[in-house]
C-alpha cells in the first residue's frame, strides 16, 4: 500500500509540474524574481499567487467593494481585470494545495513502508524468541 501512495504522489506531482510548464507562465511580473522562471512548483506558485493578490487588491480590496452594490459587468475593464486576477490567483493557490497533497501522499507511503518493515521485523524477532 505504501508503494501505491508513493507512486500516486510522484505521478500527480509530475502531472502538476508538466501541466504548469505547458502554460509557460513566468515570474516576470514579480519584482526581484528570477526572469523567465516558469511557475512549476509550490514555492513559485505561492510567490505568484501572493503577488497577484496584492495587485488585485490595488484594484479593489474586496469583490464587494469592486461592485459597490451593482452586478458584475463583463464589459467594464476594471471588473474584468479583477475577475481574471481572481481566477489566476485561485489557480495558483490550488496548485500550492495540490503540491502539498502530493507530498503528503508520498510521505505517507514512505511511512507505511517503514512501519511495515519495523512491525514485520519485530514480529519475526518475537517468533524466534518463542522457539
Backbone as XML, in Angstrom:
<?xml version="1.0"?>
<chain id="A" units="angstrom">
  <residue number="1" name="UNK">
    <atom name="N" x="0.820" y="-1.182" z="0.000"/>
    <atom name="CA" x="0.000" y="0.000" z="0.000"/>
    <atom name="C" x="0.879" y="1.267" z="0.000"/>
  </residue>
  <residue number="2" name="UNK">
    <atom name="N" x="1.988" y="1.176" z="0.701"/>
    <atom name="CA" x="2.898" y="2.318" z="0.732"/>
    <atom name="C" x="3.435" y="2.658" z="-0.644"/>
  </residue>
  <residue number="3" name="UNK">
    <atom name="N" x="3.724" y="1.626" z="-1.424"/>
    <atom name="CA" x="4.230" y="1.861" z="-2.784"/>
    <atom name="C" x="3.171" y="2.556" z="-3.642"/>
  </residue>
  <residue number="4" name="UNK">
    <atom name="N" x="1.911" y="2.222" z="-3.424"/>
    <atom name="CA" x="0.823" y="2.872" z="-4.176"/>
    <atom name="C" x="0.769" y="4.356" z="-3.825"/>
  </residue>
  <residue number="5" name="UNK">
    <atom name="N" x="0.877" y="4.685" z="-2.546"/>
    <atom name="CA" x="0.868" y="6.085" z="-2.129"/>
    <atom name="C" x="2.049" y="6.848" z="-2.733"/>
  </residue>
  <residue number="6" name="UNK">
    <atom name="N" x="3.229" y="6.243" z="-2.701"/>
    <atom name="CA" x="4.413" y="6.891" z="-3.276"/>
    <atom name="C" x="4.221" y="7.100" z="-4.776"/>
  </residue>
  <residue number="7" name="UNK">
    <atom name="N" x="3.736" y="6.079" z="-5.461"/>
    <atom name="CA" x="3.507" y="6.177" z="-6.907"/>
    <atom name="C" x="2.500" y="7.273" z="-7.225"/>
  </residue>
  <residue number="8" name="UNK">
    <atom name="N" x="1.378" y="7.290" z="-6.507"/>
    <atom name="CA" x="0.351" y="8.304" z="-6.763"/>
    <atom name="C" x="0.881" y="9.713" z="-6.476"/>
  </residue>
  <residue number="9" name="UNK">
    <atom name="N" x="1.611" y="9.867" z="-5.392"/>
    <atom name="CA" x="2.183" y="11.178" z="-5.068"/>
    <atom name="C" x="3.138" y="11.661" z="-6.145"/>
  </residue>
  <residue number="10" name="UNK">
    <atom name="N" x="4.015" y="10.769" z="-6.597"/>
    <atom name="CA" x="5.012" y="11.154" z="-7.611"/>
    <atom name="C" x="4.362" y="11.445" z="-8.958"/>
  </residue>
  <residue number="11" name="UNK">
    <atom name="N" x="3.423" y="10.602" z="-9.379"/>
    <atom name="CA" x="2.810" y="10.813" z="-10.698"/>
    <atom name="C" x="1.947" y="12.065" z="-10.720"/>
  </residue>
  <residue number="12" name="UNK">
    <atom name="N" x="1.231" y="12.335" z="-9.642"/>
    <atom name="CA" x="0.383" y="13.535" z="-9.608"/>
    <atom name="C" x="1.235" y="14.798" z="-9.506"/>
  </residue>
  <residue number="13" name="UNK">
    <atom name="N" x="2.346" y="14.717" z="-8.816"/>
    <atom name="CA" x="3.256" y="15.862" z="-8.756"/>
    <atom name="C" x="3.823" y="16.157" z="-10.140"/>
  </residue>
  <residue number="14" name="UNK">
    <atom name="N" x="4.232" y="15.117" z="-10.853"/>
    <atom name="CA" x="4.744" y="15.300" z="-12.215"/>
    <atom name="C" x="3.668" y="15.847" z="-13.150"/>
  </residue>
  <residue number="15" name="UNK">
    <atom name="N" x="2.434" y="15.388" z="-12.978"/>
    <atom name="CA" x="1.328" y="15.904" z="-13.784"/>
    <atom name="C" x="1.132" y="17.393" z="-13.554"/>
  </residue>
  <residue number="16" name="UNK">
    <atom name="N" x="1.149" y="17.805" z="-12.292"/>
    <atom name="CA" x="1.017" y="19.229" z="-11.983"/>
    <atom name="C" x="2.145" y="20.040" z="-12.613"/>
  </residue>
  <residue number="17" name="UNK">
    <atom name="N" x="3.375" y="19.580" z="-12.434"/>
    <atom name="CA" x="4.534" y="20.298" z="-12.974"/>
    <atom name="C" x="4.457" y="20.412" z="-14.495"/>
  </residue>
  <residue number="18" name="UNK">
    <atom name="N" x="4.167" y="19.303" z="-15.165"/>
    <atom name="CA" x="4.109" y="19.322" z="-16.629"/>
    <atom name="C" x="2.978" y="20.194" z="-17.150"/>
  </residue>
  <residue number="19" name="UNK">
    <atom name="N" x="1.832" y="20.144" z="-16.481"/>
    <atom name="CA" x="0.698" y="20.980" z="-16.890"/>
    <atom name="C" x="1.031" y="22.452" z="-16.727"/>
  </residue>
  <residue number="20" name="UNK">
    <atom name="N" x="1.671" y="22.804" z="-15.629"/>
    <atom name="CA" x="2.030" y="24.202" z="-15.398"/>
    <atom name="C" x="3.108" y="24.661" z="-16.379"/>
  </residue>
  <residue number="21" name="UNK">
    <atom name="N" x="4.028" y="23.770" z="-16.718"/>
    <atom name="CA" x="5.078" y="24.123" z="-17.686"/>
    <atom name="C" x="4.488" y="24.376" z="-19.072"/>
  </residue>
  <residue number="22" name="UNK">
    <atom name="N" x="3.432" y="23.641" z="-19.429"/>
    <atom name="CA" x="2.784" y="23.847" z="-20.730"/>
    <atom name="C" x="2.166" y="25.238" z="-20.823"/>
  </residue>
  <residue number="23" name="UNK">
    <atom name="N" x="1.708" y="25.780" z="-19.701"/>
    <atom name="CA" x="1.113" y="27.121" z="-19.691"/>
    <atom name="C" x="2.177" y="28.211" z="-19.875"/>
  </residue>
  <residue number="24" name="UNK">
    <atom name="N" x="3.417" y="27.896" z="-19.530"/>
    <atom name="CA" x="4.556" y="28.805" z="-19.687"/>
    <atom name="C" x="4.339" y="30.162" z="-19.010"/>
  </residue>
  <residue number="25" name="UNK">
    <atom name="N" x="3.762" y="30.119" z="-17.811"/>
    <atom name="CA" x="3.602" y="31.343" z="-17.029"/>
    <atom name="C" x="4.889" y="31.549" z="-16.248"/>
  </residue>
  <residue number="26" name="UNK">
    <atom name="N" x="5.462" y="32.723" z="-16.375"/>
    <atom name="CA" x="6.738" y="33.002" z="-15.709"/>
    <atom name="C" x="6.538" y="33.967" z="-14.547"/>
  </residue>
  <residue number="27" name="UNK">
    <atom name="N" x="7.585" y="34.137" z="-13.780"/>
    <atom name="CA" x="7.576" y="35.084" z="-12.660"/>
    <atom name="C" x="8.027" y="36.475" z="-13.096"/>
  </residue>
  <residue number="28" name="UNK">
    <atom name="N" x="8.009" y="36.767" z="-14.372"/>
    <atom name="CA" x="8.493" y="38.051" z="-14.866"/>
    <atom name="C" x="7.741" y="39.238" z="-14.265"/>
  </residue>
  <residue number="29" name="UNK">
    <atom name="N" x="6.501" y="39.062" z="-13.851"/>
    <atom name="CA" x="5.708" y="40.158" z="-13.284"/>
    <atom name="C" x="5.981" y="40.374" z="-11.802"/>
  </residue>
  <residue number="30" name="UNK">
    <atom name="N" x="6.813" y="39.513" z="-11.209"/>
    <atom name="CA" x="7.122" y="39.615" z="-9.781"/>
    <atom name="C" x="8.435" y="40.374" z="-9.617"/>
  </residue>
  <residue number="31" name="UNK">
    <atom name="N" x="8.397" y="41.526" z="-8.933"/>
    <atom name="CA" x="9.633" y="42.294" z="-8.730"/>
    <atom name="C" x="10.680" y="41.495" z="-7.961"/>
  </residue>
  <residue number="32" name="UNK">
    <atom name="N" x="11.895" y="41.466" z="-8.471"/>
    <atom name="CA" x="13.002" y="40.789" z="-7.809"/>
    <atom name="C" x="13.080" y="39.294" z="-8.051"/>
  </residue>
  <residue number="33" name="UNK">
    <atom name="N" x="12.111" y="38.732" z="-8.763"/>
    <atom name="CA" x="12.132" y="37.287" z="-9.040"/>
    <atom name="C" x="13.018" y="37.017" z="-10.253"/>
  </residue>
  <residue number="34" name="UNK">
    <atom name="N" x="13.580" y="35.826" z="-10.329"/>
    <atom name="CA" x="14.390" y="35.480" z="-11.498"/>
    <atom name="C" x="13.557" y="35.575" z="-12.780"/>
  </residue>
  <residue number="35" name="UNK">
    <atom name="N" x="14.084" y="36.241" z="-13.774"/>
    <atom name="CA" x="13.371" y="36.417" z="-15.028"/>
    <atom name="C" x="13.263" y="35.105" z="-15.794"/>
  </residue>
  <residue number="36" name="UNK">
    <atom name="N" x="12.141" y="34.921" z="-16.438"/>
    <atom name="CA" x="11.829" y="33.754" z="-17.278"/>
    <atom name="C" x="11.764" y="32.440" z="-16.503"/>
  </residue>
  <residue number="37" name="UNK">
    <atom name="N" x="11.658" y="32.497" z="-15.169"/>
    <atom name="CA" x="11.479" y="31.277" z="-14.391"/>
    <atom name="C" x="10.012" y="30.856" z="-14.500"/>
  </residue>
  <residue number="38" name="UNK">
    <atom name="N" x="9.790" y="29.656" z="-14.998"/>
    <atom name="CA" x="8.429" y="29.157" z="-15.187"/>
    <atom name="C" x="7.867" y="28.711" z="-13.843"/>
  </residue>
  <residue number="39" name="UNK">
    <atom name="N" x="6.615" y="29.036" z="-13.610"/>
    <atom name="CA" x="5.927" y="28.642" z="-12.380"/>
    <atom name="C" x="5.565" y="27.168" z="-12.505"/>
  </residue>
  <residue number="40" name="UNK">
    <atom name="N" x="6.267" y="26.321" z="-11.735"/>
    <atom name="CA" x="6.025" y="24.875" z="-11.805"/>
    <atom name="C" x="6.294" y="24.176" z="-10.476"/>
  </residue>
  <residue number="41" name="UNK">
    <atom name="N" x="6.186" y="24.933" z="-9.383"/>
    <atom name="CA" x="6.400" y="24.353" z="-8.057"/>
    <atom name="C" x="5.506" y="25.078" z="-7.060"/>
  </residue>
  <residue number="42" name="UNK">
    <atom name="N" x="5.377" y="24.508" z="-5.871"/>
    <atom name="CA" x="4.568" y="25.144" z="-4.837"/>
    <atom name="C" x="5.150" y="26.507" z="-4.461"/>
  </residue>
  <residue number="43" name="UNK">
    <atom name="N" x="6.468" y="26.582" z="-4.392"/>
    <atom name="CA" x="7.124" y="27.833" z="-3.998"/>
    <atom name="C" x="6.855" y="28.938" z="-5.010"/>
  </residue>
  <residue number="44" name="UNK">
    <atom name="N" x="7.075" y="28.657" z="-6.289"/>
    <atom name="CA" x="6.862" y="29.697" z="-7.308"/>
    <atom name="C" x="5.381" y="30.029" z="-7.468"/>
  </residue>
  <residue number="45" name="UNK">
    <atom name="N" x="4.507" y="29.037" z="-7.310"/>
    <atom name="CA" x="3.063" y="29.294" z="-7.397"/>
    <atom name="C" x="2.614" y="30.193" z="-6.249"/>
  </residue>
  <residue number="46" name="UNK">
    <atom name="N" x="3.160" y="29.983" z="-5.061"/>
    <atom name="CA" x="2.805" y="30.809" z="-3.906"/>
    <atom name="C" x="3.283" y="32.248" z="-4.100"/>
  </residue>
  <residue number="47" name="UNK">
    <atom name="N" x="4.494" y="32.403" z="-4.602"/>
    <atom name="CA" x="5.031" y="33.746" z="-4.854"/>
    <atom name="C" x="4.153" y="34.477" z="-5.866"/>
  </residue>
  <residue number="48" name="UNK">
    <atom name="N" x="3.822" y="33.794" z="-6.945"/>
    <atom name="CA" x="2.997" y="34.408" z="-7.987"/>
    <atom name="C" x="1.591" y="34.710" z="-7.477"/>
  </residue>
  <residue number="49" name="UNK">
    <atom name="N" x="0.980" y="33.772" z="-6.745"/>
    <atom name="CA" x="-0.365" y="33.981" z="-6.204"/>
    <atom name="C" x="-0.413" y="35.161" z="-5.247"/>
  </residue>
  <residue number="50" name="UNK">
    <atom name="N" x="0.583" y="35.275" z="-4.371"/>
    <atom name="CA" x="0.631" y="36.399" z="-3.431"/>
    <atom name="C" x="0.792" y="37.726" z="-4.164"/>
  </residue>
  <residue number="51" name="UNK">
    <atom name="N" x="1.613" y="37.747" z="-5.211"/>
    <atom name="CA" x="1.816" y="38.976" z="-5.980"/>
    <atom name="C" x="0.537" y="39.385" z="-6.706"/>
  </residue>
  <residue number="52" name="UNK">
    <atom name="N" x="-0.123" y="38.410" z="-7.309"/>
    <atom name="CA" x="-1.383" y="38.719" z="-7.998"/>
    <atom name="C" x="-2.420" y="39.223" z="-7.001"/>
  </residue>
  <residue number="53" name="UNK">
    <atom name="N" x="-2.467" y="38.636" z="-5.807"/>
    <atom name="CA" x="-3.407" y="39.103" z="-4.782"/>
    <atom name="C" x="-3.132" y="40.558" z="-4.424"/>
  </residue>
  <residue number="54" name="UNK">
    <atom name="N" x="-1.859" y="40.921" z="-4.269"/>
    <atom name="CA" x="-1.516" y="42.311" z="-3.970"/>
    <atom name="C" x="-1.979" y="43.234" z="-5.096"/>
  </residue>
  <residue number="55" name="UNK">
    <atom name="N" x="-1.720" y="42.840" z="-6.338"/>
    <atom name="CA" x="-2.125" y="43.662" z="-7.486"/>
    <atom name="C" x="-3.649" y="43.767" z="-7.570"/>
  </residue>
  <residue number="56" name="UNK">
    <atom name="N" x="-4.342" y="42.652" z="-7.313"/>
    <atom name="CA" x="-5.811" y="42.643" z="-7.370"/>
    <atom name="C" x="-6.390" y="43.559" z="-6.304"/>
  </residue>
  <residue number="57" name="UNK">
    <atom name="N" x="-5.805" y="43.566" z="-5.142"/>
    <atom name="CA" x="-6.313" y="44.426" z="-4.061"/>
    <atom name="C" x="-6.036" y="45.906" z="-4.311"/>
  </residue>
  <residue number="58" name="UNK">
    <atom name="N" x="-5.129" y="46.201" z="-5.229"/>
    <atom name="CA" x="-4.949" y="47.599" z="-5.637"/>
    <atom name="C" x="-6.133" y="48.072" z="-6.474"/>
  </residue>
  <residue number="59" name="UNK">
    <atom name="N" x="-6.776" y="47.161" z="-7.179"/>
    <atom name="CA" x="-7.972" y="47.497" z="-7.956"/>
    <atom name="C" x="-9.137" y="47.730" z="-6.995"/>
  </residue>
  <residue number="60" name="UNK">
    <atom name="N" x="-9.332" y="46.800" z="-6.067"/>
    <atom name="CA" x="-10.369" y="46.902" z="-5.040"/>
    <atom name="C" x="-9.995" y="45.954" z="-3.910"/>
  </residue>
  <residue number="61" name="UNK">
    <atom name="N" x="-10.222" y="46.360" z="-2.658"/>
    <atom name="CA" x="-9.824" y="45.497" z="-1.540"/>
    <atom name="C" x="-10.638" y="44.209" z="-1.447"/>
  </residue>
  <residue number="62" name="UNK">
    <atom name="N" x="-11.893" y="44.255" z="-1.896"/>
    <atom name="CA" x="-12.750" y="43.067" z="-1.886"/>
    <atom name="C" x="-13.620" y="43.065" z="-3.140"/>
  </residue>
  <residue number="63" name="UNK">
    <atom name="N" x="-14.208" y="41.923" z="-3.405"/>
    <atom name="CA" x="-15.119" y="41.803" z="-4.551"/>
    <atom name="C" x="-16.343" y="42.691" z="-4.343"/>
  </residue>
  <residue number="64" name="UNK">
    <atom name="N" x="-16.835" y="42.740" z="-3.121"/>
    <atom name="CA" x="-17.988" y="43.581" z="-2.797"/>
    <atom name="C" x="-17.660" y="45.056" z="-3.035"/>
  </residue>
  <residue number="65" name="UNK">
    <atom name="N" x="-16.461" y="45.465" z="-2.628"/>
    <atom name="CA" x="-16.054" y="46.858" z="-2.845"/>
    <atom name="C" x="-15.925" y="47.169" z="-4.337"/>
  </residue>
  <residue number="66" name="UNK">
    <atom name="N" x="-15.493" y="46.205" z="-5.112"/>
    <atom name="CA" x="-15.379" y="46.389" z="-6.560"/>
    <atom name="C" x="-16.739" y="46.681" z="-7.170"/>
  </residue>
  <residue number="67" name="UNK">
    <atom name="N" x="-17.727" y="45.892" z="-6.805"/>
    <atom name="CA" x="-19.049" y="46.024" z="-7.413"/>
    <atom name="C" x="-19.849" y="47.191" z="-6.839"/>
  </residue>
  <residue number="68" name="UNK">
    <atom name="N" x="-19.607" y="47.531" z="-5.588"/>
    <atom name="CA" x="-20.313" y="48.660" z="-4.987"/>
    <atom name="C" x="-21.827" y="48.499" z="-5.024"/>
  </residue>
  <residue number="69" name="UNK">
    <atom name="N" x="-22.320" y="47.290" z="-4.784"/>
    <atom name="CA" x="-23.750" y="47.045" z="-4.768"/>
    <atom name="C" x="-24.352" y="46.783" z="-6.139"/>
  </residue>
  <residue number="70" name="UNK">
    <atom name="N" x="-23.558" y="46.847" z="-7.177"/>
    <atom name="CA" x="-24.048" y="46.591" z="-8.529"/>
    <atom name="C" x="-23.714" y="45.167" z="-8.945"/>
  </residue>
  <residue number="71" name="UNK">
    <atom name="N" x="-24.147" y="44.797" z="-10.138"/>
    <atom name="CA" x="-23.826" y="43.487" z="-10.694"/>
    <atom name="C" x="-22.494" y="43.539" z="-11.426"/>
  </residue>
  <residue number="72" name="UNK">
    <atom name="N" x="-21.879" y="42.367" z="-11.554"/>
    <atom name="CA" x="-20.635" y="42.246" z="-12.323"/>
    <atom name="C" x="-20.919" y="42.619" z="-13.774"/>
  </residue>
  <residue number="73" name="UNK">
    <atom name="N" x="-20.065" y="43.461" z="-14.333"/>
    <atom name="CA" x="-20.229" y="43.893" z="-15.723"/>
    <atom name="C" x="-19.003" y="43.427" z="-16.516"/>
  </residue>
  <residue number="74" name="UNK">
    <atom name="N" x="-19.168" y="42.381" z="-17.343"/>
    <atom name="CA" x="-18.015" y="41.865" z="-18.088"/>
    <atom name="C" x="-17.486" y="42.839" z="-19.144"/>
  </residue>
  <residue number="75" name="UNK">
    <atom name="N" x="-18.226" y="43.902" z="-19.420"/>
    <atom name="CA" x="-17.774" y="44.916" z="-20.379"/>
    <atom name="C" x="-16.958" y="46.016" z="-19.704"/>
  </residue>
  <residue number="76" name="UNK">
    <atom name="N" x="-16.962" y="46.026" z="-18.383"/>
    <atom name="CA" x="-16.184" y="47.001" z="-17.622"/>
    <atom name="C" x="-14.773" y="46.442" z="-17.450"/>
  </residue>
  <residue number="77" name="UNK">
    <atom name="N" x="-13.755" y="47.113" z="-17.992"/>
    <atom name="CA" x="-12.386" y="46.592" z="-17.900"/>
    <atom name="C" x="-11.912" y="46.371" z="-16.460"/>
  </residue>
  <residue number="78" name="UNK">
    <atom name="N" x="-12.345" y="47.217" z="-15.551"/>
    <atom name="CA" x="-11.938" y="47.072" z="-14.151"/>
    <atom name="C" x="-12.530" y="45.785" z="-13.560"/>
  </residue>
  <residue number="79" name="UNK">
    <atom name="N" x="-13.807" y="45.532" z="-13.803"/>
    <atom name="CA" x="-14.445" y="44.306" z="-13.316"/>
    <atom name="C" x="-13.794" y="43.079" z="-13.943"/>
  </residue>
  <residue number="80" name="UNK">
    <atom name="N" x="-13.544" y="43.152" z="-15.226"/>
    <atom name="CA" x="-12.967" y="42.014" z="-15.949"/>
    <atom name="C" x="-11.542" y="41.717" z="-15.478"/>
  </residue>
  <residue number="81" name="UNK">
    <atom name="N" x="-10.749" y="42.752" z="-15.305"/>
    <atom name="CA" x="-9.372" y="42.567" z="-14.825"/>
    <atom name="C" x="-9.370" y="41.956" z="-13.427"/>
  </residue>
  <residue number="82" name="UNK">
    <atom name="N" x="-10.255" y="42.430" z="-12.569"/>
    <atom name="CA" x="-10.353" y="41.897" z="-11.211"/>
    <atom name="C" x="-10.722" y="40.420" z="-11.257"/>
  </residue>
  <residue number="83" name="UNK">
    <atom name="N" x="-11.706" y="40.070" z="-12.065"/>
    <atom name="CA" x="-12.152" y="38.680" z="-12.164"/>
    <atom name="C" x="-11.048" y="37.776" z="-12.724"/>
  </residue>
  <residue number="84" name="UNK">
    <atom name="N" x="-10.317" y="38.262" z="-13.711"/>
    <atom name="CA" x="-9.228" y="37.468" z="-14.271"/>
    <atom name="C" x="-8.110" y="37.278" z="-13.247"/>
  </residue>
  <residue number="85" name="UNK">
    <atom name="N" x="-7.814" y="38.311" z="-12.492"/>
    <atom name="CA" x="-6.791" y="38.202" z="-11.443"/>
    <atom name="C" x="-7.234" y="37.209" z="-10.370"/>
  </residue>
  <residue number="86" name="UNK">
    <atom name="N" x="-8.507" y="37.255" z="-9.997"/>
    <atom name="CA" x="-9.031" y="36.336" z="-9.002"/>
    <atom name="C" x="-8.954" y="34.893" z="-9.499"/>
  </residue>
  <residue number="87" name="UNK">
    <atom name="N" x="-9.264" y="34.689" z="-10.749"/>
    <atom name="CA" x="-9.194" y="33.357" z="-11.344"/>
    <atom name="C" x="-7.750" y="32.838" z="-11.353"/>
  </residue>
  <residue number="88" name="UNK">
    <atom name="N" x="-6.823" y="33.659" z="-11.768"/>
    <atom name="CA" x="-5.416" y="33.252" z="-11.813"/>
    <atom name="C" x="-4.878" y="32.994" z="-10.409"/>
  </residue>
  <residue number="89" name="UNK">
    <atom name="N" x="-5.244" y="33.836" z="-9.469"/>
    <atom name="CA" x="-4.820" y="33.661" z="-8.077"/>
    <atom name="C" x="-5.322" y="32.323" z="-7.538"/>
  </residue>
  <residue number="90" name="UNK">
    <atom name="N" x="-6.586" y="32.015" z="-7.791"/>
    <atom name="CA" x="-7.153" y="30.739" z="-7.333"/>
    <atom name="C" x="-6.447" y="29.557" z="-7.984"/>
  </residue>
  <residue number="91" name="UNK">
    <atom name="N" x="-6.131" y="29.650" z="-9.264"/>
    <atom name="CA" x="-5.416" y="28.591" z="-9.979"/>
    <atom name="C" x="-4.066" y="28.329" z="-9.318"/>
  </residue>
  <residue number="92" name="UNK">
    <atom name="N" x="-3.361" y="29.383" z="-8.973"/>
    <atom name="CA" x="-2.032" y="29.236" z="-8.382"/>
    <atom name="C" x="-2.107" y="28.670" z="-6.964"/>
  </residue>
  <residue number="93" name="UNK">
    <atom name="N" x="-3.058" y="29.143" z="-6.176"/>
    <atom name="CA" x="-3.197" y="28.612" z="-4.819"/>
    <atom name="C" x="-3.681" y="27.164" z="-4.840"/>
  </residue>
  <residue number="94" name="UNK">
    <atom name="N" x="-4.487" y="26.802" z="-5.808"/>
    <atom name="CA" x="-4.906" y="25.410" z="-5.947"/>
    <atom name="C" x="-3.696" y="24.530" z="-6.279"/>
  </residue>
  <residue number="95" name="UNK">
    <atom name="N" x="-2.772" y="25.045" z="-7.069"/>
    <atom name="CA" x="-1.539" y="24.308" z="-7.371"/>
    <atom name="C" x="-0.713" y="24.111" z="-6.099"/>
  </residue>
  <residue number="96" name="UNK">
    <atom name="N" x="-0.652" y="25.131" z="-5.249"/>
    <atom name="CA" x="0.082" y="25.013" z="-3.986"/>
    <atom name="C" x="-0.520" y="23.890" z="-3.141"/>
  </residue>
  <residue number="97" name="UNK">
    <atom name="N" x="-1.838" y="23.862" z="-3.054"/>
    <atom name="CA" x="-2.519" y="22.813" z="-2.294"/>
    <atom name="C" x="-2.264" y="21.445" z="-2.936"/>
  </residue>
  <residue number="98" name="UNK">
    <atom name="N" x="-2.303" y="21.383" z="-4.265"/>
    <atom name="CA" x="-2.058" y="20.127" z="-4.971"/>
    <atom name="C" x="-0.662" y="19.586" z="-4.710"/>
  </residue>
  <residue number="99" name="UNK">
    <atom name="N" x="0.325" y="20.464" z="-4.760"/>
    <atom name="CA" x="1.693" y="20.025" z="-4.467"/>
    <atom name="C" x="1.806" y="19.534" z="-3.022"/>
  </residue>
  <residue number="100" name="UNK">
    <atom name="N" x="1.151" y="20.215" z="-2.106"/>
    <atom name="CA" x="1.175" y="19.780" z="-0.706"/>
    <atom name="C" x="0.537" y="18.406" z="-0.535"/>
  </residue>
  <residue number="101" name="UNK">
    <atom name="N" x="-0.552" y="18.180" z="-1.250"/>
    <atom name="CA" x="-1.226" y="16.888" z="-1.156"/>
    <atom name="C" x="-0.360" y="15.769" z="-1.733"/>
  </residue>
  <residue number="102" name="UNK">
    <atom name="N" x="0.347" y="16.042" z="-2.823"/>
    <atom name="CA" x="1.214" y="15.008" z="-3.394"/>
    <atom name="C" x="2.375" y="14.695" z="-2.448"/>
  </residue>
  <residue number="103" name="UNK">
    <atom name="N" x="2.885" y="15.715" z="-1.773"/>
    <atom name="CA" x="3.956" y="15.474" z="-0.790"/>
    <atom name="C" x="3.433" y="14.666" z="0.392"/>
  </residue>
  <residue number="104" name="UNK">
    <atom name="N" x="2.205" y="14.947" z="0.813"/>
    <atom name="CA" x="1.599" y="14.200" z="1.908"/>
    <atom name="C" x="1.404" y="12.734" z="1.529"/>
  </residue>
  <residue number="105" name="UNK">
    <atom name="N" x="0.937" y="12.485" z="0.312"/>
    <atom name="CA" x="0.742" y="11.100" z="-0.140"/>
    <atom name="C" x="2.072" y="10.359" z="-0.192"/>
  </residue>
  <residue number="106" name="UNK">
    <atom name="N" x="3.096" y="11.004" z="-0.724"/>
    <atom name="CA" x="4.413" y="10.373" z="-0.811"/>
    <atom name="C" x="4.972" y="10.083" z="0.580"/>
  </residue>
  <residue number="107" name="UNK">
    <atom name="N" x="4.888" y="11.047" z="1.474"/>
    <atom name="CA" x="5.397" y="10.850" z="2.835"/>
    <atom name="C" x="4.618" y="9.751" z="3.558"/>
  </residue>
  <residue number="108" name="UNK">
    <atom name="N" x="3.318" y="9.693" z="3.341"/>
    <atom name="CA" x="2.510" y="8.627" z="3.958"/>
    <atom name="C" x="2.943" y="7.263" z="3.439"/>
  </residue>
  <residue number="109" name="UNK">
    <atom name="N" x="3.226" y="7.175" z="2.153"/>
    <atom name="CA" x="3.690" y="5.917" z="1.581"/>
    <atom name="C" x="5.010" y="5.475" z="2.168"/>
  </residue>
  <residue number="110" name="UNK">
    <atom name="N" x="5.935" y="6.401" z="2.310"/>
    <atom name="CA" x="7.234" y="6.078" z="2.912"/>
    <atom name="C" x="7.034" y="5.609" z="4.346"/>
  </residue>
  <residue number="111" name="UNK">
    <atom name="N" x="6.177" y="6.303" z="5.087"/>
    <atom name="CA" x="5.892" y="5.925" z="6.475"/>
    <atom name="C" x="5.300" y="4.518" z="6.540"/>
  </residue>
  <residue number="112" name="UNK">
    <atom name="N" x="4.373" y="4.217" z="5.631"/>
    <atom name="CA" x="3.766" y="2.879" z="5.614"/>
    <atom name="C" x="4.813" y="1.790" z="5.390"/>
  </residue>
  <residue number="113" name="UNK">
    <atom name="N" x="5.722" y="2.040" z="4.480"/>
    <atom name="CA" x="6.762" y="1.051" z="4.196"/>
    <atom name="C" x="7.680" y="0.877" z="5.405"/>
  </residue>
  <residue number="114" name="UNK">
    <atom name="N" x="8.105" y="1.973" z="6.010"/>
    <atom name="CA" x="8.974" y="1.897" z="7.184"/>
    <atom name="C" x="8.277" y="1.150" z="8.321"/>
  </residue>
  <residue number="115" name="UNK">
    <atom name="N" x="7.010" y="1.475" z="8.561"/>
    <atom name="CA" x="6.268" y="0.803" z="9.634"/>
    <atom name="C" x="6.062" y="-0.670" z="9.317"/>
  </residue>
  <residue number="116" name="UNK">
    <atom name="N" x="5.821" y="-0.997" z="8.062"/>
    <atom name="CA" x="5.661" y="-2.400" z="7.674"/>
    <atom name="C" x="6.921" y="-3.197" z="7.932"/>
  </residue>
  <residue number="117" name="UNK">
    <atom name="N" x="8.056" y="-2.619" z="7.574"/>
    <atom name="CA" x="9.332" y="-3.298" z="7.811"/>
    <atom name="C" x="9.590" y="-3.424" z="9.313"/>
  </residue>
  <residue number="118" name="UNK">
    <atom name="N" x="9.329" y="-2.349" z="10.055"/>
    <atom name="CA" x="9.578" y="-2.377" z="11.501"/>
    <atom name="C" x="8.672" y="-3.385" z="12.208"/>
  </residue>
  <residue number="119" name="UNK">
    <atom name="N" x="7.407" y="-3.377" z="11.889"/>
    <atom name="CA" x="6.482" y="-4.316" z="12.540"/>
    <atom name="C" x="6.774" y="-5.746" z="12.106"/>
  </residue>
  <residue number="120" name="UNK">
    <atom name="N" x="7.064" y="-5.921" z="10.833"/>
    <atom name="CA" x="7.420" y="-7.253" z="10.344"/>
    <atom name="C" x="8.681" y="-7.774" z="11.004"/>
  </residue>
  <residue number="121" name="UNK">
    <atom name="N" x="9.686" y="-6.919" z="11.125"/>
    <atom name="CA" x="10.938" y="-7.308" z="11.779"/>
    <atom name="C" x="10.727" y="-7.657" z="13.239"/>
  </residue>
  <residue number="122" name="UNK">
    <atom name="N" x="9.901" y="-6.854" z="13.914"/>
    <atom name="CA" x="9.591" y="-7.138" z="15.318"/>
    <atom name="C" x="8.857" y="-8.469" z="15.447"/>
  </residue>
  <residue number="123" name="UNK">
    <atom name="N" x="7.926" y="-8.717" z="14.540"/>
    <atom name="CA" x="7.188" y="-9.982" z="14.561"/>
    <atom name="C" x="8.102" y="-11.167" z="14.365"/>
  </residue>
  <residue number="124" name="UNK">
    <atom name="N" x="9.035" y="-11.061" z="13.448"/>
    <atom name="CA" x="9.987" y="-12.151" z="13.204"/>
    <atom name="C" x="10.842" y="-12.395" z="14.434"/>
  </residue>
  <residue number="125" name="UNK">
    <atom name="N" x="11.320" y="-11.326" z="15.071"/>
    <atom name="CA" x="12.140" y="-11.477" z="16.274"/>
    <atom name="C" x="11.342" y="-12.108" z="17.408"/>
  </residue>
  <residue number="126" name="UNK">
    <atom name="N" x="10.092" y="-11.704" z="17.555"/>
    <atom name="CA" x="9.241" y="-12.295" z="18.604"/>
    <atom name="C" x="8.997" y="-13.776" z="18.331"/>
  </residue>
  <residue number="127" name="UNK">
    <atom name="N" x="8.806" y="-14.117" z="17.097"/>
    <atom name="CA" x="8.596" y="-15.512" z="16.723"/>
    <atom name="C" x="9.831" y="-16.343" z="17.047"/>
  </residue>
  <residue number="128" name="UNK">
    <atom name="N" x="11.014" y="-15.807" z="16.743"/>
    <atom name="CA" x="12.266" y="-16.534" z="17.025"/>
    <atom name="C" x="12.468" y="-16.740" z="18.522"/>
  </residue>
  <residue number="129" name="UNK">
    <atom name="N" x="12.026" y="-15.767" z="19.327"/>
    <atom name="CA" x="12.184" y="-15.896" z="20.772"/>
    <atom name="C" x="11.289" y="-16.983" z="21.348"/>
  </residue>
  <residue number="130" name="UNK">
    <atom name="N" x="10.200" y="-17.275" z="20.687"/>
    <atom name="CA" x="9.276" y="-18.315" z="21.204"/>
    <atom name="C" x="9.741" y="-19.717" z="20.846"/>
  </residue>
  <residue number="131" name="UNK">
    <atom name="N" x="10.698" y="-19.851" z="19.952"/>
    <atom name="CA" x="11.171" y="-21.190" z="19.547"/>
    <atom name="C" x="12.138" y="-21.773" z="20.537"/>
  </residue>
</chain>
